[in-house]
Amino acid sequence: MELRRMPKTIEADAQTWNRLVANGVWRLQVYAELCSKTFENRNLCNNAITTPTDKRLTKHIKKVMKNILEILRNIQQRTDYMWKRVRLYNDDEDLKHLCISRELTTSKLHDFLQFLTLRYDYEWEVKEMVVLELELVSNDNDVDILLKAWRDNRHAGGAEFDAKLKEFYKSTNITAT
């Protein structure tokens, strides 16, 4: 049954989301270092051209960041889809209290997916802004702001999020990793 498969999908997506956000931080730190070097060379050499290797690396990082953003978008959309499907089940009085697993009912799954959908939506918007702005970076300060925005604007993270996720895992008998 569709409802019984959702907890594993949610778990896998939450792990992937966290891994990709951390990977994005690392990539943006490398990007910041390359940009800093480029801007320093430009200032020292009066608009000197960066090395082809630096250009390839920054181009590659931008491409990777776009790929990360796309995967995050897929997770966001899949979560929204599950929420909409569970909302339909939740409207049926017989299915509303269906025990999906251990302590997880359709109603609880609906509430959790609603929470998760909102969190993914908010965070994805910040991540999208960061990736789009990579094309417009013109100094070290721009890169620092983008790195800080990516790293610190965690809607799908933090104490409240982790507590909700732990509660969800407990209700589904999934061991949090």
Phi and psi restraints in degrees (value plus and minus 20) as a CYANA .aco file:
   2 GLU   PHI     -73.3   -33.3
   2 GLU   PSI     -63.4   -23.4
   3 LEU   PHI     -82.4   -42.4
   3 LEU   PSI     -54.0   -14.0
   4 ARG   PHI     -95.0   -55.0
   4 ARG   PSI     -42.5    -2.5
   5 ARG   PHI    -103.2   -63.2
   5 ARG   PSI     -42.6    -2.6
   6 MET   PHI     -80.9   -40.9
   6 MET   PSI     -62.1   -22.1
   7 PRO   PHI     -77.3   -37.3
   7 PRO   PSI     -60.9   -20.9
   8 LYS   PHI     -86.3   -46.3
   8 LYS   PSI     -58.1   -18.1
   9 THR   PHI     -84.1   -44.1
   9 THR   PSI     -64.3   -24.3
  10 ILE   PHI     -80.9   -40.9
  10 ILE   PSI     -64.1   -24.1
  11 GLU   PHI     -81.6   -41.6
  11 GLU   PSI     -69.3   -29.3
  12 ALA   PHI     -81.8   -41.8
  12 ALA   PSI     -62.6   -22.6
  13 ASP   PHI     -85.9   -45.9
  13 ASP   PSI     -59.6   -19.6
  14 ALA   PHI     -84.0   -44.0
  14 ALA   PSI     -60.8   -20.8
  15 GLN   PHI     -86.6   -46.6
  15 GLN   PSI     -63.1   -23.1
  16 THR   PHI     -83.0   -43.0
  16 THR   PSI     -63.4   -23.4
  17 TRP   PHI     -76.3   -36.3
  17 TRP   PSI     -71.3   -31.3
  18 ASN   PHI     -82.9   -42.9
  18 ASN   PSI     -61.4   -21.4
  19 ARG   PHI     -82.9   -42.9
  19 ARG   PSI     -64.1   -24.1
  20 LEU   PHI     -88.3   -48.3
  20 LEU   PSI     -58.3   -18.3
  21 VAL   PHI     -83.7   -43.7
  21 VAL   PSI     -63.3   -23.3
  22 ALA   PHI     -83.6   -43.6
  22 ALA   PSI     -61.1   -21.1
  23 ASN   PHI     -81.9   -41.9
  23 ASN   PSI     -59.5   -19.5
  24 GLY   PHI     -82.5   -42.5
  24 GLY   PSI     -59.2   -19.2
  25 VAL   PHI     -80.9   -40.9
  25 VAL   PSI     -68.0   -28.0
  26 TRP   PHI     -80.1   -40.1
  26 TRP   PSI     -66.2   -26.2
  27 ARG   PHI     -81.8   -41.8
  27 ARG   PSI     -61.8   -21.8
  28 LEU   PHI     -88.4   -48.4
  28 LEU   PSI     -51.5   -11.5
  29 GLN   PHI     -85.6   -45.6
  29 GLN   PSI     -62.7   -22.7
  30 VAL   PHI     -83.0   -43.0
  30 VAL   PSI     -64.0   -24.0
  31 TYR   PHI     -79.4   -39.4
  31 TYR   PSI     -63.1   -23.1
  32 ALA   PHI     -81.7   -41.7
  32 ALA   PSI     -61.2   -21.2
  33 GLU   PHI     -84.0   -44.0
  33 GLU   PSI     -63.5   -23.5
  34 LEU   PHI     -83.5   -43.5
  34 LEU   PSI     -63.7   -23.7
  35 CYS   PHI     -84.4   -44.4
  35 CYS   PSI     -61.3   -21.3
  36 SER   PHI     -80.1   -40.1
  36 SER   PSI     -64.3   -24.3
  37 LYS   PHI     -82.9   -42.9
  37 LYS   PSI     -62.7   -22.7
  38 THR   PHI     -83.4   -43.4
  38 THR   PSI     -66.8   -26.8
  39 PHE   PHI     -87.0   -47.0
  39 PHE   PSI     -55.2   -15.2
  40 GLU   PHI     -85.7   -45.7
  40 GLU   PSI     -65.4   -25.4
  41 ASN   PHI     -83.5   -43.5
  41 ASN   PSI     -59.1   -19.1
  42 ARG   PHI     -83.0   -43.0
  42 ARG   PSI     -61.9   -21.9
  43 ASN   PHI     -89.0   -49.0
  43 ASN   PSI     -58.7   -18.7
  44 LEU   PHI     -92.0   -52.0
  44 LEU   PSI     -58.2   -18.2
  45 CYS   PHI    -123.5   -83.5
  45 CYS   PSI      -8.3    31.7
  46 ASN   PHI      34.7    74.7
  46 ASN   PSI      51.1    91.1
  47 ASN   PHI      50.1    90.1
  47 ASN   PSI      13.7    53.7
  48 ALA   PHI     -86.0   -46.0
  48 ALA   PSI     130.5   170.5
  49 ILE   PHI    -101.6   -61.6
  49 ILE   PSI     119.7   159.7
  50 THR   PHI     -91.2   -51.2
  50 THR   PSI     144.1   184.1
  51 THR   PHI     -89.1   -49.1
  51 THR   PSI     131.0   171.0
  52 PRO   PHI     -78.3   -38.3
  52 PRO   PSI     -54.2   -14.2
  53 THR   PHI     -82.9   -42.9
  53 THR   PSI     -65.5   -25.5
  54 ASP   PHI     -81.1   -41.1
  54 ASP   PSI     -61.9   -21.9
  55 LYS   PHI     -83.4   -43.4
  55 LYS   PSI     -63.3   -23.3
  56 ARG   PHI     -83.9   -43.9
  56 ARG   PSI     -60.8   -20.8
  57 LEU   PHI     -85.7   -45.7
  57 LEU   PSI     -63.9   -23.9
  58 THR   PHI     -86.2   -46.2
  58 THR   PSI     -58.5   -18.5
  59 LYS   PHI     -83.8   -43.8
  59 LYS   PSI     -61.7   -21.7
  60 HIS   PHI     -83.9   -43.9
  60 HIS   PSI     -63.6   -23.6
  61 ILE   PHI     -82.9   -42.9
  61 ILE   PSI     -61.4   -21.4
  62 LYS   PHI     -80.8   -40.8
  62 LYS   PSI     -60.9   -20.9
  63 LYS   PHI     -85.3   -45.3
  63 LYS   PSI     -63.9   -23.9
  64 VAL   PHI     -82.2   -42.2
  64 VAL   PSI     -62.1   -22.1
  65 MET   PHI     -83.4   -43.4
  65 MET   PSI     -57.2   -17.2
  66 LYS   PHI     -85.5   -45.5
  66 LYS   PSI     -58.6   -18.6
  67 ASN   PHI     -85.0   -45.0
  67 ASN   PSI     -63.4   -23.4
  68 ILE   PHI     -79.2   -39.2
  68 ILE   PSI     -65.6   -25.6
  69 LEU   PHI     -79.9   -39.9
  69 LEU   PSI     -59.7   -19.7
  70 GLU   PHI     -85.6   -45.6
  70 GLU   PSI     -61.5   -21.5
  71 ILE   PHI     -86.8   -46.8
  71 ILE   PSI     -60.5   -20.5
  72 LEU   PHI     -81.1   -41.1
  72 LEU   PSI     -59.4   -19.4
  73 ARG   PHI     -82.8   -42.8
  73 ARG   PSI     -61.1   -21.1
  74 ASN   PHI     -81.9   -41.9
  74 ASN   PSI     -61.7   -21.7
  75 ILE   PHI     -83.8   -43.8
  75 ILE   PSI     -64.5   -24.5
  76 GLN   PHI     -78.9   -38.9
  76 GLN   PSI     -66.7   -26.7
  77 GLN   PHI     -88.5   -48.5
  77 GLN   PSI     -58.6   -18.6
  78 ARG   PHI     -84.3   -44.3
  78 ARG   PSI     -60.5   -20.5
  79 THR   PHI     -85.5   -45.5
  79 THR   PSI     -62.6   -22.6
  80 ASP   PHI     -82.6   -42.6
  80 ASP   PSI     -61.0   -21.0
  81 TYR   PHI     -82.3   -42.3
  81 TYR   PSI     -65.4   -25.4
  82 MET   PHI     -81.8   -41.8
  82 MET   PSI     -61.2   -21.2
  83 TRP   PHI     -80.3   -40.3
  83 TRP   PSI     -64.4   -24.4
  84 LYS   PHI     -85.3   -45.3
  84 LYS   PSI     -57.6   -17.6
  85 ARG   PHI     -86.5   -46.5
  85 ARG   PSI     -64.9   -24.9
  86 VAL   PHI     -85.8   -45.8
  86 VAL   PSI     -52.6   -12.6
  87 ARG   PHI     -80.2   -40.2
  87 ARG   PSI     -57.9   -17.9
  88 LEU   PHI     -85.5   -45.5
  88 LEU   PSI     -65.3   -25.3
  89 TYR   PHI     -82.0   -42.0
  89 TYR   PSI     -59.2   -19.2
  90 ASN   PHI     -86.2   -46.2
  90 ASN   PSI     -43.5    -3.5
  91 ASP   PHI     -95.4   -55.4
  91 ASP   PSI     -38.4     1.6
  92 ASP   PHI    -107.9   -67.9
  92 ASP   PSI     100.3   140.3
  93 GLU   PHI     -78.5   -38.5
  93 GLU   PSI     -54.8   -14.8
  94 ASP   PHI     -92.9   -52.9
  94 ASP   PSI     -52.9   -12.9
  95 LEU   PHI    -112.3   -72.3
  95 LEU   PSI     -36.1     3.9
  96 LYS   PHI     -78.0   -38.0
  96 LYS   PSI     -56.3   -16.3
  97 HIS   PHI    -126.7   -86.7
  97 HIS   PSI      -6.3    33.7
  98 LEU   PHI     -78.6   -38.6
  98 LEU   PSI     111.5   151.5
  99 CYS   PHI    -107.1   -67.1
  99 CYS   PSI      87.4   127.4
 100 ILE   PHI     -94.5   -54.5
 100 ILE   PSI     -65.6   -25.6
 101 SER   PHI    -182.2  -142.2
 101 SER   PSI     128.7   168.7
 102 ARG   PHI      12.2    52.2
 102 ARG   PSI    -113.6   -73.6
 103 GLU   PHI    -133.3   -93.3
 103 GLU   PSI      -8.5    31.5
 104 LEU   PHI    -118.0   -78.0
 104 LEU   PSI      96.3   136.3
 105 THR   PHI    -122.4   -82.4
 105 THR   PSI     148.2   188.2
 106 THR   PHI     -77.0   -37.0
 106 THR   PSI     -61.5   -21.5
 107 SER   PHI     -83.2   -43.2
 107 SER   PSI     -63.5   -23.5
 108 LYS   PHI     -86.7   -46.7
 108 LYS   PSI     -59.7   -19.7
 109 LEU   PHI     -82.8   -42.8
 109 LEU   PSI     -61.5   -21.5
 110 HIS   PHI     -78.0   -38.0
 110 HIS   PSI     -68.5   -28.5
 111 ASP   PHI     -82.9   -42.9
 111 ASP   PSI     -62.1   -22.1
 112 PHE   PHI     -86.2   -46.2
 112 PHE   PSI     -63.8   -23.8
 113 LEU   PHI     -84.1   -44.1
 113 LEU   PSI     -54.7   -14.7
 114 GLN   PHI     -83.5   -43.5
 114 GLN   PSI     -66.8   -26.8
 115 PHE   PHI     -77.9   -37.9
 115 PHE   PSI     -69.2   -29.2
 116 LEU   PHI     -83.6   -43.6
 116 LEU   PSI     -62.0   -22.0
 117 THR   PHI     -79.7   -39.7
 117 THR   PSI     -67.2   -27.2
 118 LEU   PHI     -82.3   -42.3
 118 LEU   PSI     -63.6   -23.6
 119 ARG   PHI     -83.9   -43.9
 119 ARG   PSI     -65.4   -25.4
 120 TYR   PHI     -83.7   -43.7
 120 TYR   PSI     -60.8   -20.8
 121 ASP   PHI     -79.0   -39.0
 121 ASP   PSI     -69.7   -29.7
 122 TYR   PHI     -82.5   -42.5
 122 TYR   PSI     -65.9   -25.9
 123 GLU   PHI     -89.5   -49.5
 123 GLU   PSI     -58.5   -18.5
 124 TRP   PHI     -81.0   -41.0
 124 TRP   PSI     -58.4   -18.4
 125 GLU   PHI     -80.7   -40.7
 125 GLU   PSI     -60.5   -20.5
 126 VAL   PHI     -85.9   -45.9
 126 VAL   PSI     -65.0   -25.0
 127 LYS   PHI     -82.8   -42.8
 127 LYS   PSI     -59.3   -19.3
 128 GLU   PHI     -82.4   -42.4
 128 GLU   PSI     -64.4   -24.4
 129 MET   PHI     -79.6   -39.6
 129 MET   PSI     -62.9   -22.9
 130 VAL   PHI     -81.5   -41.5
 130 VAL   PSI     -68.5   -28.5
 131 VAL   PHI     -84.1   -44.1
 131 VAL   PSI     -61.8   -21.8
 132 LEU   PHI     -84.9   -44.9
 132 LEU   PSI     -55.7   -15.7
 133 GLU   PHI     -95.5   -55.5
 133 GLU   PSI     -34.4     5.6
 134 LEU   PHI     -78.1   -38.1
 134 LEU   PSI     -51.7   -11.7
 135 GLU   PHI     -89.9   -49.9
 135 GLU   PSI     -38.0     2.0
 136 LEU   PHI    -127.0   -87.0
 136 LEU   PSI     -13.5    26.5
 137 VAL   PHI     -83.2   -43.2
 137 VAL   PSI     109.0   149.0
 138 SER   PHI    -148.8  -108.8
 138 SER   PSI     -24.4    15.6
 139 ASN   PHI    -179.5  -139.5
 139 ASN   PSI     151.8   191.8
 140 ASP   PHI     -80.4   -40.4
 140 ASP   PSI     -56.7   -16.7
 141 ASN   PHI     -82.3   -42.3
 141 ASN   PSI     -60.1   -20.1
 142 ASP   PHI     -78.5   -38.5
 142 ASP   PSI     -66.2   -26.2
 143 VAL   PHI     -84.9   -44.9
 143 VAL   PSI     -62.1   -22.1
 144 ASP   PHI     -81.5   -41.5
 144 ASP   PSI     -60.5   -20.5
 145 ILE   PHI     -84.6   -44.6
 145 ILE   PSI     -63.4   -23.4
 146 LEU   PHI     -85.6   -45.6
 146 LEU   PSI     -62.3   -22.3
 147 LEU   PHI     -82.0   -42.0
 147 LEU   PSI     -64.9   -24.9
 148 LYS   PHI     -83.5   -43.5
 148 LYS   PSI     -62.4   -22.4
 149 ALA   PHI     -82.8   -42.8
 149 ALA   PSI     -63.2   -23.2
 150 TRP   PHI     -84.8   -44.8
 150 TRP   PSI     -66.3   -26.3
 151 ARG   PHI     -94.2   -54.2
 151 ARG   PSI     -61.5   -21.5
 152 ASP   PHI    -114.4   -74.4
 152 ASP   PSI     -41.0    -1.0
 153 ASN   PHI    -110.6   -70.6
 153 ASN   PSI      53.4    93.4
 154 ARG   PHI    -122.7   -82.7
 154 ARG   PSI      77.9   117.9
 155 HIS   PHI    -104.7   -64.7
 155 HIS   PSI     -50.5   -10.5
 156 ALA   PHI    -117.8   -77.8
 156 ALA   PSI      34.8    74.8
 157 GLY   PHI    -193.6  -153.6
 157 GLY   PSI    -196.5  -156.5
 158 GLY   PHI      70.7   110.7
 158 GLY   PSI     155.1   195.1
 159 ALA   PHI     -82.1   -42.1
 159 ALA   PSI     -68.1   -28.1
 160 GLU   PHI     -83.2   -43.2
 160 GLU   PSI     -64.8   -24.8
 161 PHE   PHI     -82.0   -42.0
 161 PHE   PSI     -67.2   -27.2
 162 ASP   PHI     -82.1   -42.1
 162 ASP   PSI     -58.4   -18.4
 163 ALA   PHI     -84.5   -44.5
 163 ALA   PSI     -63.3   -23.3
 164 LYS   PHI     -83.7   -43.7
 164 LYS   PSI     -62.6   -22.6
 165 LEU   PHI     -85.0   -45.0
 165 LEU   PSI     -62.6   -22.6
 166 LYS   PHI     -82.3   -42.3
 166 LYS   PSI     -62.7   -22.7
 167 GLU   PHI     -81.2   -41.2
 167 GLU   PSI     -61.8   -21.8
 168 PHE   PHI     -82.8   -42.8
 168 PHE   PSI     -67.9   -27.9
 169 TYR   PHI     -78.5   -38.5
 169 TYR   PSI     -61.8   -21.8
 170 LYS   PHI     -81.5   -41.5
 170 LYS   PSI     -62.2   -22.2
 171 SER   PHI     -90.7   -50.7
 171 SER   PSI     -38.8     1.2
 172 THR   PHI    -126.2   -86.2
 172 THR   PSI     -22.1    17.9
 173 ASN   PHI      49.0    89.0
 173 ASN   PSI       6.1    46.1
 174 ILE   PHI    -113.0   -73.0
 174 ILE   PSI     112.7   152.7
 175 THR   PHI    -103.1   -63.1
 175 THR   PSI     101.8   141.8
 176 ALA   PHI     -84.1   -44.1
 176 ALA   PSI     116.6   156.6
